[in-house]
Amino acid sequence: MSSRKLTSEEVDALMDGLQGSDYEVQADVADSSEVRSFQFGEDDLSLMGDYYALRLINERFARHARSVFLPMLRLQPRISPFPPEVKTFDEYCEGIENFMNLNISRMEELRGPMLLTLGPKFISTLTASFYGGSIYQPDQKRTEFTSTEERVIELVYEGLSECLSAAWTDLMPVALTYQGREVNPQFASFVDGGELVIICAFLIQLPNGDSVNMDVVYPLQTLKPIASQLRSRMQSDTSDDVSWRERMEHAILNIPLNVTALLGEPVMSMGQLIRLQSGDVVPIQVNEGIELRVENNPIFLADIGEVSGQAAISLTKRI
């Protein structure tokens, strides 16, 4: 970069040129139908597509979340995800109760917040069932959670955060950082009231009981950088870098099976069987070899032998 400075004569000439210029740009576009007012940040972000990848994430999260509620409810509830819905945050707050469990987290990779909401009745149900009570709790008007319920909320939030991070793994790695917790939507420092949010609702169904809702809310501006990925239909069903097929194969290969070697099946009369005494020898005839059985199913023919001082068999032919 040049360090040369303008001389005083050059500065005076420049100022005279600016002051003496009477050129003015004028344009009238009021009658043009193709021109409309625009403000940066005010564009419609609701046209991000079908959110196909987000639906897959919600389905995967619903499957994983069942294991979080199992130790508390002593059963796995049925969790059904709904299609993502776009609303303003004020419209979302109008549709929920004034007393809720609101957990605010930050998604570091997307540089934006995330909101997880649970109803107070479901928190009471989890707490009562966790300590040996019934899962059927009556409706109560409340304004705060007890210290025991606060601890249950922490356990549920930690488990659901891990499940949500695992569900996002296929699309991108996401780390959730806890920021705060509120009970009134009006005091939740999440986003501005007029800002658009994506609402991922889940219906939790308990046997012979009322259904409860669980919501995961993302600001639309947070998901805008990965809009093209959310519209993608090429998503693999993997979790923790291990596919479902590999996990199923690993589980099947670890099933214990009983293996027996059939040396022979001698035949004798009832009289011979009654006269058997200690020390008698029963002859066994081995024809083609010893039969190796798995759960009483013949699989191989083998020869008997010895390895390192222990009896052993050598597989020779598959049956």
C-alpha positions in Angstrom: 0.0 0.0 0.0 1.4 3.4 -1.0 2.1 5.9 1.8 1.9 9.0 -0.4 -0.3 11.8 0.9 -2.2 14.4 -1.1 -0.6 17.9 -1.2 -2.6 20.9 -0.1 -3.1 22.0 -3.7 -4.6 18.6 -4.6 -6.9 18.7 -1.6 -8.2 22.2 -2.6 -8.8 21.1 -6.1 -10.7 18.0 -4.9 -12.9 20.1 -2.6 -13.6 22.7 -5.4 -14.7 19.9 -7.7 -17.1 18.5 -5.2 -18.6 21.8 -4.3 -19.0 22.9 -7.9 -20.7 19.7 -9.0 -24.5 20.1 -9.4 -25.1 16.6 -10.8 -27.9 14.8 -9.1 -29.3 11.3 -9.7 -33.0 11.1 -9.8 -35.2 8.0 -10.5 -38.9 7.4 -10.2 -39.8 3.8 -9.8 -43.2 4.3 -8.0 -45.1 3.1 -11.0 -43.0 0.0 -11.6 -44.7 -3.3 -10.7 -41.4 -5.2 -10.4 -40.1 -3.1 -7.5 -41.0 -3.6 -3.9 -39.6 -2.5 -0.6 -37.0 -4.8 1.0 -35.3 -4.8 4.4 -32.3 -7.0 5.1 -33.1 -9.9 7.5 -36.9 -9.6 6.7 -37.0 -12.1 3.9 -39.4 -15.1 4.1 -37.4 -18.0 5.3 -40.4 -20.3 5.5 -39.8 -21.6 2.0 -36.9 -23.9 3.0 -38.5 -27.0 1.5 -40.0 -30.1 2.9 -37.5 -30.4 5.9 -37.1 -34.1 4.8 -33.9 -34.5 6.7 -35.4 -32.9 9.8 -38.2 -35.4 9.7 -35.7 -38.3 9.7 -33.9 -36.6 12.7 -37.2 -36.4 14.6 -38.0 -40.0 13.9 -34.6 -41.1 15.1 -34.9 -38.9 18.1 -38.3 -40.4 19.0 -36.8 -43.9 18.9 -33.9 -43.0 21.1 -35.9 -40.9 23.6 -38.0 -44.0 24.6 -34.9 -45.4 26.5 -34.7 -42.1 28.5 -38.2 -42.5 30.0 -37.9 -46.3 30.5 -36.1 -46.2 33.9 -38.6 -43.7 35.3 -41.9 -45.0 33.9 -40.8 -48.7 34.0 -42.1 -49.0 30.5 -41.3 -47.6 27.1 -43.9 -45.1 26.0 -44.9 -44.7 22.4 -43.5 -41.5 20.9 -44.9 -40.2 17.6 -43.3 -37.2 15.8 -45.3 -34.7 13.9 -44.2 -32.9 10.7 -42.2 -29.7 11.4 -44.3 -26.5 11.6 -43.3 -22.9 11.1 -44.8 -20.2 13.3 -43.6 -17.0 15.1 -42.5 -17.5 18.6 -45.4 -15.4 19.9 -47.9 -17.7 18.1 -46.1 -20.7 19.6 -46.3 -19.3 23.1 -50.0 -18.6 22.7 -50.6 -22.3 22.1 -48.9 -23.6 25.3 -49.6 -23.2 29.0 -48.2 -20.4 31.1 -46.5 -22.9 33.3 -44.1 -25.2 31.4 -40.7 -26.7 31.7 -38.6 -24.8 29.1 -35.0 -25.9 28.6 -32.8 -23.6 26.5 -29.6 -24.9 24.9 -27.1 -23.6 22.4 -26.1 -25.5 19.3 -22.5 -24.6 18.9 -22.0 -25.8 15.3 -25.0 -23.8 14.1 -24.4 -20.8 16.4 -28.0 -20.7 17.6 -30.3 -21.7 20.4 -32.6 -24.6 20.8 -35.7 -25.0 23.1 -37.0 -28.3 24.6 -40.4 -28.0 26.3 -42.2 -30.5 28.6 -45.6 -30.2 30.3 -45.8 -30.0 34.1 -48.2 -33.0 34.3 -45.7 -35.2 32.6 -42.9 -34.1 34.9 -45.1 -35.0 37.9 -45.8 -38.4 36.3 -42.1 -39.1 35.8 -41.3 -38.1 39.3 -44.0 -40.2 40.9 -43.3 -43.2 38.8 -39.5 -42.9 39.4 -40.0 -43.1 43.2 -42.5 -46.0 43.0 -45.8 -44.2 42.5 -48.4 -44.5 39.8 -48.0 -43.1 36.3 -51.6 -41.8 36.5 -51.5 -38.4 38.1 -54.4 -36.0 38.4 -54.3 -32.5 36.8 -53.1 -29.8 39.3 -52.8 -26.1 39.1 -49.2 -25.3 39.9 -46.8 -22.4 39.7 -43.4 -24.0 40.4 -41.6 -27.4 40.5 -40.4 -29.1 43.7 -36.7 -29.7 44.2 -37.2 -33.4 43.5 -38.9 -32.6 40.2 -36.1 -30.2 39.4 -33.6 -33.1 39.7 -35.8 -35.4 37.5 -35.9 -32.6 34.9 -32.1 -32.5 34.9 -31.9 -36.3 34.4 -34.5 -36.1 31.6 -32.8 -33.1 29.9 -29.3 -34.8 30.0 -30.7 -38.0 28.4 -32.8 -36.2 25.7 -29.8 -34.0 24.8 -27.7 -37.0 24.2 -30.4 -38.6 22.1 -30.9 -35.4 20.1 -27.1 -35.1 19.4 -27.1 -38.8 18.3 -30.1 -38.1 16.0 -28.3 -35.2 14.3 -25.1 -37.2 13.8 -26.1 -38.4 10.3 -26.6 -34.8 9.1 -23.8 -33.1 11.1 -22.3 -33.4 14.5 -24.1 -31.2 17.0 -23.1 -30.4 20.6 -25.7 -29.0 22.9 -24.6 -26.6 25.7 -27.1 -26.0 28.5 -27.9 -22.3 28.9 -30.9 -22.0 31.3 -34.3 -23.2 32.3 -37.6 -21.3 32.7 -41.2 -22.1 33.7 -42.9 -19.2 32.0 -42.7 -18.7 28.2 -42.9 -14.9 28.6 -39.6 -14.8 30.5 -37.7 -17.3 28.3 -34.8 -15.5 26.6 -35.0 -17.6 23.5 -35.7 -15.4 20.5 -37.8 -12.2 19.7 -41.5 -12.7 19.7 -41.9 -11.9 16.0 -39.1 -14.3 14.8 -40.0 -17.4 13.0 -39.3 -20.8 14.6 -39.5 -24.4 13.5 -41.6 -26.5 15.9 -41.0 -30.2 16.1 -43.8 -31.7 18.2 -43.8 -35.2 19.7 -46.8 -37.0 21.1 -46.0 -39.3 24.1 -48.6 -42.0 24.7 -48.9 -43.9 28.0 -50.9 -47.0 28.3 -54.5 -46.3 29.5 -53.6 -42.7 30.1 -53.7 -39.3 28.6 -51.2 -38.3 25.9 -48.7 -35.6 26.6 -46.7 -33.3 24.3 -43.0 -32.7 24.0 -41.6 -30.0 21.7 -38.2 -29.2 20.2 -38.1 -25.6 18.8 -35.4 -24.3 16.5 -35.1 -20.6 15.3 -35.5 -20.6 11.5 -32.4 -18.3 11.2 -30.4 -21.0 13.0 -31.2 -23.7 10.4 -30.9 -21.4 7.4 -27.2 -22.2 6.8 -28.0 -25.9 6.3 -31.3 -25.4 4.4 -29.9 -27.4 1.4 -29.0 -30.3 3.6 -32.4 -30.2 5.3 -34.0 -30.6 1.8 -31.8 -33.5 1.0 -33.3 -37.0 0.8 -30.0 -38.8 0.9 -29.8 -39.6 4.6 -28.3 -42.8 6.0 -29.8 -44.4 9.1 -26.7 -44.4 11.3 -26.0 -43.5 14.9 -22.7 -43.1 16.6 -20.9 -44.0 13.3 -22.4 -47.5 13.5 -25.3 -48.4 11.1 -28.4 -50.1 12.3 -27.5 -53.2 10.2 -24.1 -53.4 11.8 -25.6 -53.1 15.3 -28.1 -55.8 14.5 -25.4 -58.1 13.1 -23.3 -57.5 16.2 -26.2 -58.4 18.4 -27.0 -61.6 16.5 -23.4 -62.7 16.4 -23.2 -62.5 20.2 -26.1 -64.9 20.8 -24.8 -67.9 22.9 -25.4 -71.3 21.4 -24.9 -74.8 22.8 -22.5 -77.0 20.8 -22.4 -80.7 21.4 -20.4 -83.6 19.8 -22.4 -86.8 19.2 -19.9 -89.7 19.5 -22.4 -92.5 18.7 -25.8 -94.0 19.3 -25.4 -97.6 20.4 -28.5 -99.9 20.5 -29.2 -102.5 23.2 -32.1 -104.5 24.5 -33.9 -103.7 27.7 -32.4 -106.9 29.2 -28.9 -105.7 28.5 -29.7 -102.3 29.9 -31.1 -103.8 33.1 -28.0 -105.9 33.6 -25.5 -103.0 33.1 -23.1 -102.6 36.0 -20.2 -100.3 36.9 -17.1 -101.3 34.8 -19.1 -102.7 31.8 -18.0 -101.5 28.4 -20.5 -100.4 25.7 -19.0 -100.6 22.2 -19.5 -97.5 20.0 -19.0 -97.7 16.2 -17.9 -94.5 14.5 -18.6 -94.7 10.8 -18.1 -91.4 8.9 -17.1 -89.4 11.9 -18.4 -87.6 14.9 -21.5 -85.5 14.4 -21.2 -81.9 15.6 -24.6 -80.4 16.7 -25.6 -76.8 17.4 -28.8 -76.5 19.5 -29.4 -80.2 18.6 -29.2 -79.4 14.8 -26.5 -81.5 13.0 -24.1 -79.1 11.2 -20.7 -80.8 10.7 -18.9 -84.1 10.6 -15.7 -84.2 12.6 -12.8 -86.4 13.7 -11.9 -86.8 17.3 -8.4 -86.0 18.4 -6.3 -84.2 21.1 -4.8 -80.7 21.3 -2.5 -79.6 24.2 -3.6 -82.5 26.3 -7.3 -81.8 25.8 -9.9 -83.7 23.8 -10.7 -81.9 20.6 -12.5 -82.4 17.2 -11.5 -81.5 13.7 -14.3 -80.4 11.4 -14.1 -82.4 8.1 -17.4 -82.0 6.3 -20.5 -79.8 6.5 -23.8 -81.7 6.7 
